[in-house]
Amino acid sequence: MLAIVAGISLGTENFSPLKIYKIITEPQTYPFEKTIFFQLRLPRVWCGFLVGSGLSVAGLILQSVLKNPLAESYTIGISGGASLGIAIGIISGEMLTIPVFAFIGSIISIFLLLIAGSIRKMSSGTLLLFGIMLNFIFSSFSLLAITLLQKEKFMEAVIWFMGNLGSYYPAILNSAPFFLLPAYFFTWLFWKELNIFSLGEEKAATLGINPDKRRYLWLGIAGLITGYCVSLAGLVGFVGLVIPHAVRTCVGADHKKTIPASILAGGAFLVIADTLARTIVQPVEIPVGVISGFFGGIFFVLILMKTSGKQKW
């Protein structure tokens, strides 16, 4: 709630809690403020909460299923496929196609990951390395594509690659209840299975779960959630890495608690990051991916140093 209040209050035009109350109760008295509040601030805060919560849940799933503390949509290659989709969408010249191509790129990336894993019978660690290689390949093609663009389109591509909550499309934002809520409900419904996966594939098989088939199902769900988030805000990195670890520190490793906690904490984190991006260098707006990447990158290095030399999580 504090993150949401900060998100709707702070910006180029600051609103006090009293003024927000008056805007809501007496909108005809504040026509200019009403436009800012209802058409800009509220949708953007809602968008930030959705993207943050989605990436957090996707990261939680990937870390549990792959049993690796460094697994998230960035490291497993899903965001790399999305970046290539964004580049293709910008090259096409139709702005409305960018979110569609971003979503398709994410799905193609996770599809290739699933196909490779099923054919070669990869372990979770090998699957993560394959995802990292996919990310490098897709990102290289994306950079090659945007270097050939005109200056205006090049800057637009950079904004999408760095993440921007101001570039969402209302139709995609309005579809969230029909897309994210079922994914969240399914994830929470099978929280016991994620707990079992966290124990390792051998114990999962002993307890009656087929690790290979169920792992691909969970990877597919994480890919769909990430694809939706990317189609809203572009590439916002490290949220799926930082939040699940922070949540486990607070509420423990039981997924019955970590799933709803990740939804709330991830949404709050990105709303705060976006508020900082809009306010710290006014009137210039920093891409939200810069803020999340700064804190996430530091956290990534700390985890890497802590887990170096260890075979298992």
N, C-alpha and C positions, 0 to 999 in steps of 0.2 A: 504493500500500500504506500509506503514511503517513497519507493522508486516511482510509482505511478504519479503520485502527487508532485514529485520533483520534475518528472517528465512533462506534465501539463502546465506547470507553473513557470519553469525557467526557459529562457530563449532570448531572441532579440527583443521581444516584448515580454517583460516579466509580469506575472499575475500573482497577487497575494491570494491566500485562501478565501478572504472576504470577497475579493473581486470575482473569483471563480464562482462563488455562491451567487453573487448578483448576476453574473452572466447567464447562469443556468436558470435562475428564477425570473430575471427580468431581461430576456434577450433583446427585446425591442429597444431598450435604453442604450445598449452597447452593440451597435451593428458591426463596427469594425472588429472589436474584440470577439464578438460571436463568431465571425468568419474564421478568425485565427484559431479559436478554441475548438469549434466543432468540425471544421473542414481540414485543419492542418495538424493541430496538436493531438487531439484524441485518436484519429486514425493512425498517426505515426507512432504513438505510444503503444497502441494495440498491435501494430505491425511489429514493433520491436519486441514486445512480449511474446508474440507467436514465434518469431524467428529464434529468439533466445531459448524458449522452452523446447522447440522442435530440435534444434541442434544439440541441446543438452540430453534429451531423451535418446537421440540417435547415438551420441557418444557413449551414453550409459550402456546401451544395447551392445555396441561394438566392443567395448571394453570387457563386458561380461562374457559374450559369446566367444571372442577371440582370446580371452583371458590374458590381455596385455594392457598395461596401464597407459600406453602411448597410442592406443587405437582411437581414432575418431574419423570423421568424414574427410578431413584433409589428408591424413596419413594413409588412409586406405584407398585413395584415388578417386572417390566420388566427386570431390570438388574439382579435380583436374578435368574430368569429363564435362562437368558443368561449365568450366571456363572455356573449353573448346566450343560448347554449344552457344555460349554468349558471343564468342568471336564470330561464329557463323551467322548468328542472328543479326549482329551489327553490320556485317558485310552484306547481308541481304537487303539492308536499307529500310526495312519495315520495323519500326520500333516495337510494335505489338508482338512481334515474333520472338523477341529476345527472351522473355520468360519461358516461352514454349520450348525454344531450343535449349535453354539452360536445363529445364526439366528433362528433356530427352537425353541430353548429354550425361546427366547424372544416372539415368536409368541404363543407358548403354554401358557406362563404366561399371556399375554393379553387376550387370548381366555378364560382361566379360570376366569379371572376377568370379562369379558363380560357375560359369562354364569351365574356366581354367581349373578351379578347385575341384569340380566334379570329375573332370577327365583325368587329372593328375593325382587325385586323392591327396591334396596338400594338407599339411598340418596347419593349425591356426597361425603359428609363427611364419611359416612359408607364405601363407595367404596374405598376411600383413605386408611382407616384403614385396610380394607381387603387386599389391595395391600401391605401394610407394613407387614402384617402377612405372605403373600405369599413370600415376600422377605426374611424374616427370615427363613422360612421353606426351600426354595430353597438354600439359602446360607449355611444352616446347612448341607444339603445333599452334597453340593459342598465341604465343608471343610472335611466332612467325607471321601469323595472320594479321595481327594488329599493327605490325610494323609496315604493312603494305597499305594501311588505311590512310585516308586524309586526316589532316590535323584535328578537325572537329570530331570525327568519329573515333580517332585515337584517344582523345580525352574522355569521351563517353565510355569507351572500353575500359580505360584505367579505373574510372569510378565504379563500374560494375565489378571489376576484379578486386577492388579494395573494399567493397561493401558499402551500400548506401541505402538507408531506410527511407529516403525521400524519393526513391525511384520506383516505388511499388505501383502496381496497377490495381485499382479498386475492385475489379471483377475477381482477381485472384485473392485479394484480401478477404472479400466477402464469402469466398468458398471455404474458408478455414474450418467452420463447424462441420462441414461435410467431409473434410479430408483429415485434419489433424485429430479431431475428437475420437473418431473410430480407431485410429492408430494408437492413441494414448490408452483408450479403453482396452484394446486387445493386449497391449504391452502389460498393463496393470493386471489384467485377468490371468495372465500366465507368469506372474512374478515368481512363483515357486520354481518354474523351469529355468528362469534366469539365475536364481540362487543355485540351482544344481549345476548349471553351466560354469558358474564361478568356481566350483570345486574341481573342475577339470573334466576332460572328455572321458577318461576311463571311469571315473565315478558316475558320470552321467549315463554311460552305457550300462553300468552295473545297476543303476536305479530305473532302468527300463526306457531310457530316452535314446533315440537314434541320433548321435551327435552330428553326423554329416547332413542328414536331411533337415533336421531342425535348425542347424546352424545356417543353412542357405535360406531358410524361411526368414530367420531373424535378420540376416544381412539384407534381404529384399525389403523388409519393413523399414530398416534404417535408411536404405537408399531412397525409398519413396518419400520419407519424411524430409531427408536432406534435399532432395530434388524440389520439393515444394518450397522449402525455406530459401533455396537459391533463386527460385523463380520470383520470389518476393523482393529480396534484398541484395542479390549478388553473392559474392564470396565473403562470408564473415568467418574468419578463422579462429580456432582455439577455444571457442565457447564449449564445444563438445568435449574438450580435453580438461579444461579447468573445473567446470561446474560439477561433474560427477565425483571428482576427487574431493572437492570442498564439501559436497553433500555427505559423502561417506564419513568424512571427519566429524560431521555434526550429528548425524542420525544413525550411523552404522552402515553395514553392508547389506542389510535385509532389503530386497527390492520392493517389498510391500511399502516401505517408507521412502526409499531413495527415488522411486519413480515420481510420486507426487511432489517430493521435495525438489527434484531436478526441474520439474515443470515450473515451479514457483521461483526457484533461485535463478534458473537460466533466463527466464523472462525478465526478472528484476535486474540481473546483471547487464543485459543488453540495453534495457531502457536507461539505466544509469550511464552506460558507455555512450549511448546516443546523445543523452543530455550533455555530457561532457564534450562530445564532438561538436555540438551546436553552440556551446557557450564559452569554451576556453579561449578561442581566438576569434571573437566576434569582429566584424560580421562574416568572416570566412567560416565555412562549414567543413570540418575535417571528416573524411569518410570514417564511418563507425568501425570498419575493419582495422583501421590504424590503432584505435584505442584498445579493442579486444585483442589484437595481435601483440601489442606491447606487453600487456599483463599476461596473456597466454604464452608468449614466447619465453618470458622469464620463468613461468611455472613449468613449461616444457623442459627447460634446461635443468631445473631443480629435480624433476622426476627422473630425467635421464641419468643424472649423476647419482641419484639415490639407488636406481635399479641397475646400474652398470655392473657387469660381472655376474648377475643373477640369471639363472636359466628360466625361472618361473616367477610369476607374480605372487 
